[in-house]
Every structure is written in structure tokens, then in C-alpha cells.
Amino acid sequence: MNTSNELDSIQLNFSSSDLLLLNLALALIMYGVALDLRFEDFKYLAKNPKGFILGILSQFLLLPFLTWCLVLIMKPPPSVALGMFLVAACPGGNVSNFLSSLAKGNTALSVSLTGFSSIISIISTPLNFALWAGFYAPTSNLLREISLDYSEAFTTVALILGIPLILGIITHMYTPSFAEKASKILKPLSIIIFAAFVVIAFAGNFDLFTKYISLIFLWVLAHNFVALGTGFFTAKLFKLPLPDVKTMTIETGIQNSGLGLVLIFTYFDGLGGMAIITAWWGIWHLISGMTLASLWKLKV
């Protein structure tokens, strides 16, 4: 068995207490995202729907499709391909709003895209994952072996994303001053929290990560480049203003890999290729996103 194929048979160690912490952290992050949602943002989008519609199209249709194309070209091990499909099916990442603001992008568009994509991901994430993984024979066969219960996956995504988002919107609606103060704290805290639970995943499986890092680095690098490029070129093709181009690039390139990790450790028993590719994505998209946002901040 060669090194890359070994990824299909290994499992990462992640205790039930670690998984509970991951669920709570992700729920807190989503609550913080919802605290920034304002009706004024949606009024703005109603008058300027082009960027919003293209952002949803870029993230939920083009990225999964191009991920499938990339998998056909690269032919990674089935468990790695599953991880790539899952990342592409996840909604925008929690740090995308911070990075969009740093890059001097369209903050209203960024917050609205993150909030809306997180809400519809209750349905779209399991469906998109099943659809595109089913179009690739090796991952389709692996899914049949695993026998994933999609109804349970729907419920998990709804509990982790849907409820905190609704609570955050209600909080902002009835106590706007508290929501504004809490949002300022949760924005930087969300990055720390996310980094912390990725470190937890690495800490318990350090030997496995160091063994396979040379392989997964190239896969994630290519996949993240495709994701960022999807948002950028879609926005450029439809001649959106520069702040919208920045936001669409970041929103499509920063995926909620934390949600991916929850689903992997809950329903796939920490399947090696899936978990490693998703965990490394969680680190790399922070590096690429921060670099891109910083460059844009300096230029404008």
C-alpha cells in the first residue's frame, strides 16, 4: 500500500469531549456572525442584488463543480476527495467577515453572504456533498461503504448553525447595544477559537500529520487557489466594483472547515484523508486569506 492510499484506512483520534468542545465553539462562532446581521444590510442587498446572487452562485454551484473537476484531474485517494467535496459544500467561514473588512471589501455583502449561506447550508451542505461525491466513482463507492445517514447530517448542521444564527439575529433585534459590544469581542475571539480546535485535532494526531503533510499541502493549496479564483474571476467577469470583488473572492475562498470537521468526527469516525485535508484547509485558508486581505489593504 503506497503512502497516499494509506490515508483511506487511517483514523484520527478525537475524543467525545473534544467533539463537544468543537460543537460548542462552532455554535458560538455562528452566534457571533449573526450579531452583525442588520436589516439595513438586506435592504442594501435588495437594491443591489447582483453581488449577492453571484456570491451564492459562486459558492454553492461553481466551487463544488470546479472541485469535482479538480478531483478528476488530481485523482487523490477517495477519502481525500471526500474531504475536498465536503469542504466545497460547507458555507462561508466565520473569519471571512473579518478578512473582508480588513481588505476594505463590501462588509454588508460579506456579512449577508455568510449569514445566508450558513442558513441555507442546513439543506445545501448535505445535498451538495452527496451530489458531487456521487458523481465520482471512488467516493461514491466509499460513501456506500460508510452508509451515511443524511437525515442525521441535516439535523447536526441545523443545530450547530441554524439555532445560533437565529439566536444572534434575535439578540441584535431586541438588544442592539449588547449585540454590538458582544460582536466586537467575538470577532477576534472566533479566530482564536477556530485555531484552538484545529490545534486540538493536530495535537492528538501529530505523527500522522507530519507523515502526510507533504501530500496534503499540495492538494489543499490547489483547492484553495481554485476557490479564491472562482470568487475573483466570477466577480470580474460580471464587472462588479472592486470592494465586491474582494468580498466574493474571500467569501468563496474561506470555507467553514470547522463544520466539516464536526461532520467528519460525528459521521465518518475521523476518516484519515477527510480529516487531515479539512483540518489543514482550516489552517491554510487563514494564511492565504490573511495574506490576500493584507495585500488589498495596502493597495487601497
Secondary structure, DSSP 8 states (H G I E B T S, - for coil): --HHHHTTT-B----HHHHHHHHHHHHHHHHHHHTT--HHHHHHHHHSHHHHHHHHHIIIIIHHHHHHHHHHHH---HHHHHHHHHHHHS-B-TTHHHHHHHTT--HHHHHHHHHHHHHHHHHHHHHHHHHHHHTSHHHHHHHHHHT--HHHHHHHHIIIIIHHHHHHHHHHHH-HHHHHHHHHHHHHHHHHHHHHHHHHHHHTTHHHHHHHHHHHHHHHHHHHHHHHHHHHHHHHHTT--HHHHHHHHHHHHSB-HHHHHHHHHHHSTTBHHHHHHHHHHHHHHHHHHHHHHHHHHHH-
